[in-house]
Amino acid sequence: MLKKTPPRVPRPDPAERILAAAIELFAAEGYASVAVPEIAAQAGVGLGTLYQRFSSKEALGNAVFRHCKRAWAEATLDVWPDDEPPEAQFRTYWRRICDFAECHRDMALYNERNPIGHAFDAESLALREELDRRSRAALRGWAEAAAIADLPFEVMAAMIHGPFQRILELRIEPGDRVALMRATGEAVWKSLAVSRPQ
């Protein structure tokens, strides 16, 4: 009896492989530290194939930026609990960024890098401004509800994402990271919260 040949699993499209390789390398080393030939080698493609898909390193950097930021927005901001009180909104957001990091650690690490390392093209700039506007609206709503201290947006964002990034960067077991993230979320909310006026 003839053995059946298992069906061939198609390899991802070269552009997808290049994007995945660039995300992994940019997350680990930063955009400026990664050479294009490294990305091509990691993706298993030739330099010609890479440059057919992405005209330059900066074009690839912008594609990575948009891919990672859109994935983050879809996971965290796209279905926002507008009707919930600020603390519930914060807990929802914190849970979502932690879940995103657990499933897509390279993208989460990349997203926390600041500065990104390259100039933004028009599409990336528009996306950055849109996500910044949405994030500011959420934090402004919390402050207006007197649920958190009236601090500048940049300070509040740093108080949330600074600890998140530090825990994300630790090389520890995923289960330990989950526990640390949970405890960190509690500490972050307490550091932001202030008493409501009576």
N, C-alpha and C positions, 0 to 999 in steps of 0.2 A: 504494500500500500504506500502510495506516494505521500510524503509529508507536505502539508500545506505550508506555503510560504506566508509568514505573517505579513499583513499589509504594511506598506511603507508609510511611516509617519512623515509627512512633509516637514521640512525644516522651515522655520519662520522666514519670512521675506527678509532679504539682506538689510533693508532699511530698518526693520524692527530689530534685527540683531545688532546693527550699528548703534541704534538708539539705546538698547539695553546695555551694551558694553560701555557706551559713553556715560550713562547714568551711574553705573557701578564704579567706574574709574573717577569720575568727577566727585562722587560722594566720598570716596576714600581719600583722594589726593588733592582735590580742588582743580578747577578748570585750568589754571595757569600751569600747573605741574604736569599735565598730561599731554603727551605728543600725539599727533594724529596717527602715526604708524602704530602706536600702542593700542589705540582704539580699533584700528583695522585688524590687528593681530588678535585682540580679544574677541572680536566679532567673527573671526574666521573668514574675512574677506580681503581682497586686494585693495590697495590704495585707490586704484582707478574706480573700482566699484563704489568705494566710499564717496569719492568726489563726484561720481555720477548722481548720487542721492543727495549729497550735501555739498554745496559749492565751496565751502570753506569751513575752517574750524569754528569761526564765529556763527556761521549759519547753523552748524550742528549744535553749538551751544544754545542758540535761541530755540531750536527745535526741542532740545532737552528741557529747557526752562518751561516752555509752553506745555509739554507733555506732563511734567511733574506737577506744575501748578494747577493744571486742569484736573488731574487725578485727585489732588489734595482738595480742591474746591468741591468736586463732586462728592467726595467722601465726607466733607465736613460742613460746608456752607449751603449746598444747593437746596436741601430741604431743612429750612431753619425753623425752630420751634418758637415762632413769634409770640404766641399766646402764653408761653411759659414765663414764670418769674426769672429774674436774672440769675439766681443761684442755679436753678434747673437748667437754664441755657448754658451756663458755664460748665456744669457737669456733663451735659450732652456734648458740648464742644470738646472737652478734655477726653471723654471716652472715645470720641470719634478720631481725634488725632492719635491717640494711643492705639486704637484698632488699625488705623492706617499704617502706623509705624510697624506694627507687628506683622502686617501682611506685605508691606512694601518698604522695608527698612532703608534700602538704598535711596529710594525716592524721598523718603522722609528726611534722611541725612542731607541729601542734596538741597532740599527745600529750606533747611535751617542755615545753610551757608550764606553768609552775608559779609562782603559783597559777593555776587555770583562769579565775577571775574571777567566779564566781557560786556561790551556795549549792547544795549537792547535795540532790536529792530522795531519798526512801528507796531507790528502785531504783538510782540512781547511787551512793549511799553504800554499798549492799551490794556492788555490783560493784567499787568501789574497794577495799573491805576484802578481798574475795575475791582480787583480783589482787595486792594487797599481801601477803597471806598466802602465795600461791604463789611470789612473787618472793623473799620472805624465806626460804622453805623451800629454794629452790635455792641461795641464797648461804650459808645456814647449813650445808647439805650440803658445800659447797666448803670452808668454814672447818673443819668437823669432820674432813674428810679431810686437814687440814693442808696444803692446796694453796694457800690464800691467807691473807693476814694476818688476824688476828683483830680486825677493825675493826667498828664499829657498822654496821648495815644502811644507814643514811642516807649514811654516808661511802662505802661500797662502791658504792652506787647512783649517787652523785655522780661517783665516779671512772670509772664506766662510761658514764653518760648525759651527763655534762658535755662530754667531748670529742666524743661522738657528736652532740650538739646543735650544738656549735660548727661542726663540719664540715658538718652538714646545712644550716646557715644560710648558708654561703658561696655566693655567686652565681658558680658556676664550671660548666664543662662537665660533664655527667654522667659521662663517662669519667674525667675528672680527680678527681671526687668518689669514684668507685669505688676508684681507686688510693690516695687519701688515707685512705679508710675502712679499707682493708686494712692500711695501715701503722699507723693509729691503733689498730686492734684488737690488733696485736702489742704496741704500747707499753702499752696498757691492761692486757693480761694480765701483762706483765713488772712493771708497777707494783703489781699485786695479789698476784703469786705470791711465796711464800717457800719456803725449802728444807724438804723433808720431813724429819721426824726420822729419824735413822739407826737 
